[in-house]
Amino acid sequence: MVEPKIKYDRQLRIWGEQGQAALEKACICLLSCGPTGSETLKNLVLGGVGSITVIDGSKVEEGDLGNNFMLDESSLGESKAKCVCAFLQELNDAVKAKFVEESPEALIETNPSFFSQFTLVIATQLVEASVVKLDKICREANVMLISARSYGLTGLVRISLKEHTVIESKPDHFLDDHRLNNPWPELKSFAESVDLNTTDPVVHKHTPYVVILVKMAEEWANSHGGSLPSIREEKKEFKDRLKTKMIAVDEDNYKEAIEASFKIFASRGISSGLHQIINDSSAEVDSTSSDFWVMVAALKEFIANEGGGEAPLEGSIPDMTSSTEYYVNLQKIYQAKAETDFLAVEERVRNILKRIGKEPGAIPKAHIKLFCKNARKLTVCRYRPIEEEFNSPVLSMLQRYLTDEDYSFAAGFYILLRAVDRFTASYNRFPGLFDGEMDEDISRLKTIAVELHAVAAFIGGIASQEVIKLITKQFIPMSGTFIFNGIDQKSQLLAL
């Protein structure tokens, strides 16, 4: 058997060993193993989820062979769940796989407690009434739910759970926390020890831009009543001052300082998003609070006290033009500050745990350290119950989508997919299923009741990507209903 670190080498570089461990502990349930469900589960099995359970009561028919490559002629007449499960097991023998030959709708009706054993449930091709019932079951059992569906050239994906907290959100673009506009005493002292007016050309061109900006920002503040550049003219003047400090055209460190000068202009303190999180009602913790909210409560106390309005320092600095001595000293200063901040937060976490009647060591040190490193990037996602969205959509948003050129097709498909479910519930079949009744169906609803493999594979890819985000608690999962328009190859996220 191939070692996990070798088998999963590429994905380990994305979500690390901690994320992979979470995947390997996850128990996934799939309802309906048609093309959409099979494609979703295939991606997760290849990724190394712990176990899968496939629920489907149908037999393999000839029509299944053309849109589900996990089935072949030898599968005809066999249990579809059994055949798909066997194929998936071959893809990764480290994954535990089993199947239940029963209708998903019947299981939802007769045995709701069945779903409490899973980490996450993937419901594919279920009609509206069944999805609503399943959502209630999963929410009561604190089980994550993803509903996915492909229908002709369109499809949708919807996440549903009460709350999802993310520590490692890993945003694509985020301002580094170097605290250049609000240096702590040790960084300020180090900067003051460096002479920007040195006549030694080697030293001058190897002074790190962090030091240059800290010193120049202090110089500016001293001559402007303690304020830093805020308007366009002041920012331009600040950059011009940096340029005047250059004594040679090849001084890359000053060029880096000019490019990074926007960090001086950034607002001090925490973002509005983090402010909202630390003031959330869940930050008022008790014995039932999760580890995340306990650490948020500690973070709130830290920001108000030791942090002086700032979150814990991350402690890393990027590569930059610098002498080795300056760079190593800077690294030590940033790392020491990050460690000091972490210890302060850890102490507050332990005190809060004790105060609410939990074991002070209940939250591992490594978990608190990871939290501190990512404190500025915390994310909390909350999802409306599916029934609430179906019965009381945000009409102002729906009207906006329908009149917006970029969103109108997606909103139209959303309504059509909902209409298909209503049609199916009323007539016990999909519209257009029988050629002879197409004319009559047109007046009710005209569409194509089939899972096209290409569309199913795309929807399955989106669904499995969101499953991985939810299980690893890394990256930010989508909020709203994802609609894919295969006719124009466009997709949109509708917040309804």
C-alpha positions as CSV (number, residue, x, y, z in Angstrom):
1,M,0.0,0.0,0.0
2,V,1.3,3.5,-0.9
3,E,2.2,5.7,2.0
4,P,-0.5,8.4,2.6
5,K,2.1,11.2,2.4
6,I,3.1,10.0,-1.0
7,K,-0.4,9.2,-2.2
8,Y,-1.8,12.5,-1.2
9,D,1.3,14.6,-1.7
10,R,-0.2,17.3,-3.9
11,Q,-3.3,17.9,-1.8
12,L,-1.2,17.9,1.4
13,R,0.5,21.0,0.0
14,I,-2.9,22.7,-0.1
15,W,-4.6,21.8,3.1
16,G,-1.8,20.2,5.1
17,E,-1.7,17.2,7.4
18,Q,-4.3,18.6,9.7
19,G,-6.8,19.0,6.8
20,Q,-6.0,15.5,5.5
21,A,-6.5,14.0,8.9
22,A,-10.0,15.7,9.1
23,L,-10.8,14.1,5.7
24,E,-9.7,10.7,6.8
25,K,-12.0,10.9,9.9
26,A,-15.0,12.0,7.9
27,C,-18.0,9.7,7.3
28,I,-19.9,10.7,4.1
29,C,-23.4,9.6,3.1
30,L,-24.5,9.9,-0.5
31,L,-28.2,9.9,-1.4
32,S,-28.8,8.7,-5.0
33,C,-25.8,7.5,-7.0
34,G,-26.7,8.8,-10.4
35,P,-24.0,10.7,-12.4
36,T,-24.1,13.8,-10.2
37,G,-23.8,11.8,-6.9
38,S,-21.2,9.4,-8.3
39,E,-19.0,12.2,-9.6
40,T,-19.2,14.0,-6.3
41,L,-18.2,10.9,-4.3
42,K,-15.5,9.9,-6.8
43,N,-13.6,13.1,-6.1
44,L,-13.9,12.6,-2.3
45,V,-12.8,9.0,-2.5
46,L,-9.7,9.9,-4.5
47,G,-9.1,12.6,-1.9
48,G,-9.1,10.0,0.9
49,V,-12.2,10.5,3.0
50,G,-12.6,8.0,5.8
51,S,-15.7,6.2,4.8
52,I,-18.6,6.4,2.4
53,T,-22.2,5.0,2.5
54,V,-24.2,5.0,-0.7
55,I,-28.0,5.0,-0.5
56,D,-29.9,4.1,-3.6
57,G,-32.8,1.6,-4.1
58,S,-32.8,1.5,-7.9
59,K,-31.4,-1.1,-10.3
60,V,-29.0,-0.4,-13.2
61,E,-30.9,0.2,-16.5
62,E,-29.6,0.6,-20.0
63,G,-30.0,4.4,-19.7
64,D,-27.6,4.5,-16.9
65,L,-24.7,3.1,-19.0
66,G,-24.6,6.2,-21.2
67,N,-24.1,8.8,-18.4
68,N,-22.4,7.0,-15.6
69,F,-18.9,5.6,-16.4
70,M,-18.9,3.7,-13.1
71,L,-21.4,1.3,-14.6
72,D,-21.1,-1.2,-17.5
73,E,-23.1,-3.8,-19.2
74,S,-22.3,-6.4,-16.5
75,S,-24.1,-4.1,-14.1
76,L,-27.5,-4.3,-15.8
77,G,-30.2,-5.4,-13.4
78,E,-27.8,-5.2,-10.4
79,S,-28.2,-2.8,-7.5
80,K,-26.9,0.6,-8.6
81,A,-25.7,1.4,-5.1
82,K,-23.7,-1.9,-4.9
83,C,-22.1,-1.4,-8.4
84,V,-21.1,2.2,-7.8
85,C,-19.8,1.4,-4.3
86,A,-17.6,-1.4,-5.7
87,F,-16.2,0.9,-8.4
88,L,-15.4,3.6,-5.8
89,Q,-13.7,1.1,-3.5
90,E,-11.4,0.2,-6.3
91,L,-10.3,3.8,-6.7
92,N,-9.0,4.0,-3.2
93,D,-8.8,0.8,-1.1
94,A,-8.0,3.0,2.0
95,V,-11.6,4.3,2.0
96,K,-14.2,2.2,3.8
97,A,-17.3,1.8,1.6
98,K,-20.7,0.3,2.1
99,F,-24.1,0.6,0.5
100,V,-27.8,0.5,1.5
101,E,-30.2,-0.6,-1.2
102,E,-33.1,1.6,-0.2
103,S,-34.9,4.6,-1.6
104,P,-33.5,7.8,-0.2
105,E,-37.0,9.3,0.1
106,A,-38.2,6.2,2.0
107,L,-35.1,6.4,4.4
108,I,-35.8,10.0,5.1
109,E,-39.4,9.3,6.0
110,T,-38.9,6.1,8.0
111,N,-35.5,6.3,9.6
112,P,-34.4,9.9,10.2
113,S,-32.0,9.0,13.0
114,F,-30.0,7.0,10.4
115,F,-28.3,10.2,9.3
116,S,-26.9,11.2,12.7
117,Q,-23.9,8.9,12.3
118,F,-22.4,10.9,9.4
119,T,-20.1,13.9,9.3
120,L,-21.8,15.2,6.1
121,V,-24.7,14.1,3.9
122,I,-24.7,14.7,0.1
123,A,-28.2,14.7,-1.3
124,T,-28.4,14.5,-5.1
125,Q,-31.4,14.6,-7.4
126,L,-33.9,14.9,-4.5
127,V,-37.1,16.8,-5.0
128,E,-38.0,19.8,-2.9
129,A,-40.1,18.1,-0.3
130,S,-37.4,15.5,0.5
131,V,-34.6,18.0,0.7
132,V,-36.6,20.2,3.1
133,K,-37.2,17.1,5.4
134,L,-33.6,16.0,5.2
135,D,-32.4,19.5,6.0
136,K,-34.5,19.6,9.2
137,I,-33.1,16.1,10.2
138,C,-29.5,17.1,9.5
139,R,-29.8,20.4,11.4
140,E,-31.2,18.7,14.4
141,A,-28.4,16.2,14.4
142,N,-25.7,18.9,13.6
143,V,-24.8,17.1,10.4
144,M,-23.6,19.1,7.4
145,L,-25.7,18.9,4.3
146,I,-25.0,19.6,0.6
147,S,-27.8,19.4,-1.9
148,A,-26.6,19.0,-5.5
149,R,-28.6,18.6,-8.7
150,S,-28.0,18.5,-12.4
151,Y,-30.9,18.8,-14.8
152,G,-30.2,18.9,-18.5
153,L,-27.8,21.7,-19.2
154,T,-28.2,23.3,-15.8
155,G,-27.6,22.4,-12.1
156,L,-27.3,23.7,-8.6
157,V,-25.4,23.2,-5.4
158,R,-26.6,24.4,-2.0
159,I,-24.9,24.1,1.5
160,S,-27.0,23.9,4.6
161,L,-26.0,23.9,8.2
162,K,-26.5,26.1,11.2
163,E,-23.0,27.5,11.5
164,H,-19.6,26.9,10.1
165,T,-16.5,28.5,11.6
166,V,-13.2,28.9,9.7
167,I,-9.8,29.6,11.2
168,E,-7.7,28.9,8.1
169,S,-9.8,30.9,5.5
170,K,-6.7,31.4,3.3
171,P,-8.0,34.4,1.3
172,D,-6.4,35.0,-2.1
173,H,-5.6,38.7,-1.3
174,F,-4.9,39.8,2.2
175,L,-2.8,42.6,3.6
176,D,0.2,41.3,5.5
177,D,0.3,42.1,9.2
178,H,3.7,43.9,9.5
179,R,2.3,46.6,11.8
180,L,4.4,49.2,10.0
181,N,1.9,52.0,10.8
182,N,1.7,50.9,14.4
183,P,5.0,49.4,15.4
184,W,5.5,47.9,18.9
185,P,8.4,49.1,21.1
186,E,10.9,46.4,20.0
187,L,10.3,47.1,16.3
188,K,10.5,50.8,16.8
189,S,13.7,50.5,18.8
190,F,15.3,48.4,16.1
191,A,14.3,50.8,13.4
192,E,15.8,53.7,15.4
193,S,19.1,51.9,15.6
194,V,19.5,52.0,11.8
195,D,20.8,55.1,10.2
196,L,19.1,55.8,6.8
197,N,21.6,58.6,6.1
198,T,24.6,56.2,6.2
199,T,27.3,57.0,3.7
200,D,28.2,53.3,3.2
201,P,26.5,52.4,-0.1
202,V,26.4,48.7,0.7
203,V,24.6,49.3,4.0
204,H,22.3,51.8,2.4
205,K,21.1,49.5,-0.3
206,H,20.6,46.6,2.1
207,T,18.5,48.3,4.7
208,P,15.2,46.3,4.7
209,Y,12.1,48.2,3.5
210,V,10.3,47.4,6.8
211,V,12.9,49.6,8.6
212,I,12.7,52.3,6.0
213,L,9.0,52.6,6.2
214,V,8.8,52.5,10.0
215,K,11.4,55.3,10.2
216,M,9.8,57.4,7.4
217,A,6.3,57.0,8.8
218,E,7.5,58.2,12.2
219,E,9.3,61.1,10.6
220,W,6.0,62.0,8.7
221,A,3.9,61.7,11.9
222,N,6.2,63.9,13.9
223,S,5.7,66.7,11.3
224,H,2.0,66.2,10.8
225,G,0.6,66.1,14.4
226,G,0.9,62.4,14.8
227,S,-1.1,61.6,11.6
228,L,0.0,59.3,8.7
229,P,-0.8,60.1,5.0
230,S,-4.5,59.7,4.3
231,I,-5.4,61.6,1.2
232,R,-4.0,61.2,-2.3
233,E,-1.7,64.2,-2.2
234,E,-0.2,63.1,1.1
235,K,0.4,59.6,-0.1
236,K,2.2,60.9,-3.2
237,E,4.3,63.3,-1.1
238,F,5.2,60.3,1.2
239,K,6.4,58.3,-1.8
240,D,8.3,61.2,-3.2
241,R,10.2,61.5,0.2
242,L,11.1,57.8,-0.2
243,K,12.5,58.5,-3.6
244,T,14.7,61.4,-2.3
245,K,16.3,59.0,0.1
246,M,17.8,56.9,-2.7
247,I,21.4,57.5,-3.5
248,A,21.6,55.1,-6.5
249,V,19.2,53.9,-9.1
250,D,19.7,50.2,-8.3
251,E,18.6,50.4,-4.7
252,D,15.9,47.6,-4.8
253,N,15.2,48.1,-1.1
254,Y,13.9,51.6,-1.6
255,K,11.8,50.4,-4.6
256,E,10.3,47.8,-2.4
257,A,9.6,50.5,0.2
258,I,7.8,52.6,-2.4
259,E,5.7,49.6,-3.6
260,A,4.8,48.6,0.0
261,S,4.0,52.1,1.2
262,F,0.3,51.4,1.0
263,K,0.8,49.4,4.2
264,I,1.5,52.6,6.0
265,F,-1.7,54.1,4.7
266,A,-3.9,51.2,5.9
267,S,-6.2,51.7,8.9
268,R,-4.9,50.7,12.3
269,G,-6.8,48.2,14.4
270,I,-9.0,45.3,13.4
271,S,-11.3,44.9,10.4
272,S,-15.0,45.4,10.4
273,G,-15.4,41.6,9.8
274,L,-13.3,40.7,12.8
275,H,-15.1,43.4,14.9
276,Q,-18.4,41.7,14.0
277,I,-17.2,38.3,15.0
278,I,-15.8,39.3,18.5
279,N,-19.0,41.1,19.2
280,D,-21.2,38.2,18.1
281,S,-23.6,36.9,20.7
282,S,-21.8,33.5,20.6
283,A,-18.7,35.2,22.0
284,E,-20.6,35.4,25.3
285,V,-19.4,31.8,26.1
286,D,-20.7,29.2,28.5
287,S,-20.2,25.5,29.1
288,T,-21.9,24.6,25.8
289,S,-19.7,26.9,23.7
290,S,-17.4,25.4,21.0
291,D,-13.6,25.8,21.1
292,F,-13.8,28.4,18.4
293,W,-16.0,30.7,20.4
294,V,-14.0,30.2,23.5
295,M,-10.9,31.4,21.6
296,V,-12.9,34.3,20.1
297,A,-13.8,35.4,23.6
298,A,-10.2,35.3,24.6
299,L,-9.3,37.2,21.4
300,K,-11.8,39.9,22.3
301,E,-10.2,40.3,25.8
302,F,-6.7,40.4,24.2
303,I,-7.6,43.1,21.7
304,A,-9.1,45.2,24.5
305,N,-6.0,44.7,26.7
306,E,-2.6,43.5,25.6
307,G,-3.3,44.0,21.9
308,G,-4.0,47.7,22.3
309,G,-6.7,47.4,19.6
310,E,-4.8,45.0,17.4
311,A,-5.1,41.2,16.8
312,P,-2.2,38.9,17.7
313,L,0.7,39.3,15.3
314,E,1.2,36.6,12.8
315,G,5.0,36.7,13.2
316,S,6.2,36.1,9.6
317,I,7.9,38.5,7.2
318,P,8.4,38.1,3.4
319,D,11.6,37.9,1.5
320,M,13.1,41.4,0.9
321,T,16.3,43.1,-0.1
322,S,18.4,43.1,3.1
323,S,21.6,42.2,4.7
324,T,21.5,38.8,6.5
325,E,22.1,40.4,9.9
326,Y,19.2,42.9,9.5
327,Y,16.9,40.2,8.1
328,V,17.6,37.7,10.9
329,N,17.2,40.4,13.6
330,L,13.8,41.4,12.0
331,Q,12.7,37.8,12.0
332,K,13.5,37.4,15.6
333,I,11.7,40.6,16.6
334,Y,8.5,39.5,14.7
335,Q,8.6,36.0,16.0
336,A,9.2,37.1,19.6
337,K,6.2,39.5,19.4
338,A,4.0,36.7,17.9
339,E,5.0,34.4,20.7
340,T,4.3,37.0,23.3
341,D,0.8,37.6,21.9
342,F,0.1,33.9,21.7
343,L,1.1,33.3,25.3
344,A,-1.3,36.2,26.3
345,V,-4.2,34.7,24.3
346,E,-3.4,31.2,25.6
347,E,-3.5,32.4,29.2
348,R,-6.9,34.0,28.6
349,V,-8.2,30.9,26.9
350,R,-7.2,28.8,29.9
351,N,-8.9,31.2,32.3
352,I,-12.1,31.3,30.3
353,L,-12.2,27.5,30.1
354,K,-11.8,27.3,33.9
355,R,-14.5,30.0,34.4
356,I,-17.1,28.2,32.3
357,G,-16.5,24.9,34.1
358,K,-14.3,23.2,31.5
359,E,-10.8,21.6,31.8
360,P,-8.3,24.5,31.3
361,G,-6.2,22.3,29.0
362,A,-9.2,21.3,26.9
363,I,-8.0,23.2,23.8
364,P,-4.6,22.1,22.6
365,K,-1.8,24.6,22.5
366,A,-1.2,24.0,18.8
367,H,-4.9,24.8,18.1
368,I,-4.6,28.1,20.0
369,K,-1.4,29.0,18.1
370,L,-3.0,28.3,14.8
371,F,-6.0,30.5,15.8
372,C,-3.6,33.4,16.8
373,K,-1.8,33.1,13.5
374,N,-5.0,33.4,11.6
375,A,-6.9,35.7,14.0
376,R,-7.3,38.5,11.4
377,K,-8.8,36.1,8.8
378,L,-11.5,34.3,10.9
379,T,-14.8,33.6,9.1
380,V,-18.2,32.6,10.4
381,C,-20.8,31.3,7.9
382,R,-24.4,30.8,8.8
383,Y,-27.0,29.3,6.4
384,R,-30.8,29.8,6.2
385,P,-32.8,26.6,6.5
386,I,-33.8,25.4,3.0
387,E,-37.5,25.5,3.9
388,E,-37.1,29.1,4.9
389,E,-35.5,30.0,1.6
390,F,-38.2,28.1,-0.4
391,N,-41.1,29.6,1.5
392,S,-39.7,33.1,2.1
393,P,-37.0,34.0,-0.4
394,V,-35.5,37.5,-0.1
395,L,-37.8,39.0,-2.7
396,S,-35.8,42.2,-3.1
397,M,-32.7,40.1,-4.0
398,L,-34.7,37.9,-6.4
399,Q,-36.2,40.9,-8.2
400,R,-32.7,42.4,-8.5
401,Y,-31.3,39.1,-9.9
402,L,-34.2,38.9,-12.5
403,T,-33.5,42.4,-13.7
404,D,-29.7,42.2,-13.7
405,E,-28.3,41.1,-17.0
406,D,-25.5,39.1,-15.4
407,Y,-27.8,37.3,-13.0
408,S,-31.1,37.0,-14.9
409,F,-30.4,33.6,-16.5
410,A,-29.2,32.1,-13.2
411,A,-32.3,33.4,-11.4
412,G,-34.5,32.0,-14.3
413,F,-32.9,28.6,-14.0
414,Y,-33.4,28.7,-10.2
415,I,-37.1,29.3,-10.7
416,L,-37.4,26.6,-13.4
417,L,-35.7,24.0,-11.2
418,R,-38.1,24.8,-8.4
419,A,-40.9,24.5,-10.9
420,V,-39.7,21.1,-12.0
421,D,-40.0,19.9,-8.4
422,R,-43.5,21.3,-8.1
423,F,-44.5,19.6,-11.3
424,T,-43.0,16.3,-10.3
425,A,-44.8,16.4,-6.9
426,S,-48.1,17.1,-8.7
427,Y,-47.8,14.6,-11.6
428,N,-45.4,12.0,-10.2
429,R,-43.1,12.3,-13.2
430,F,-40.7,14.8,-14.8
431,P,-42.1,17.1,-17.5
432,G,-41.4,15.9,-21.0
433,L,-40.6,12.4,-19.9
434,F,-43.1,10.9,-22.4
435,D,-43.0,12.3,-26.0
436,G,-46.7,11.9,-26.5
437,E,-47.4,14.3,-23.6
438,M,-44.8,16.9,-24.5
439,D,-47.4,19.3,-26.0
440,E,-49.5,19.2,-22.8
441,D,-46.4,19.6,-20.6
442,I,-45.3,22.7,-22.5
443,S,-48.1,24.6,-21.0
444,R,-47.0,23.4,-17.6
445,L,-43.3,23.3,-17.9
446,K,-40.9,22.5,-20.8
447,T,-37.5,21.2,-19.9
448,I,-35.3,18.0,-20.2
449,A,-35.4,15.5,-17.3
450,V,-32.0,13.9,-17.7
451,E,-28.5,14.0,-16.1
452,L,-26.0,14.8,-18.8
453,H,-22.6,13.4,-17.8
454,A,-20.6,16.5,-18.6
455,V,-22.9,18.7,-16.5
456,A,-23.1,16.1,-13.7
457,A,-19.3,16.0,-13.6
458,F,-19.1,19.7,-13.3
459,I,-21.7,19.9,-10.6
460,G,-20.1,17.0,-8.8
461,G,-16.8,18.8,-8.9
462,I,-18.3,21.9,-7.3
463,A,-20.1,19.9,-4.7
464,S,-17.0,17.9,-3.7
465,Q,-14.9,21.0,-3.5
466,E,-17.4,22.5,-1.0
467,V,-17.4,19.2,1.0
468,I,-13.6,19.5,1.4
469,K,-13.9,23.1,2.5
470,L,-16.5,22.1,5.2
471,I,-14.6,19.0,6.5
472,T,-11.1,20.5,6.6
473,K,-12.5,23.9,7.9
474,Q,-10.2,25.6,5.4
475,F,-11.1,28.2,2.8
476,I,-14.5,29.8,2.8
477,P,-17.4,27.7,1.6
478,M,-19.9,29.4,-0.7
479,S,-23.1,30.9,0.8
480,G,-26.3,30.9,-1.2
481,T,-27.4,28.7,-4.1
482,F,-24.8,28.0,-6.8
483,I,-26.5,27.9,-10.3
484,F,-24.7,26.6,-13.4
485,N,-25.9,27.6,-16.8
486,G,-24.5,25.0,-19.3
487,I,-26.0,26.8,-22.3
488,D,-23.8,29.9,-21.8
489,Q,-21.1,28.2,-19.6
490,K,-21.8,30.7,-16.8
491,S,-22.4,30.3,-13.1
492,Q,-23.7,32.6,-10.4
493,L,-24.2,32.5,-6.6
494,L,-27.7,33.6,-5.5
495,A,-28.2,34.8,-2.0
496,L,-31.9,34.1,-1.3
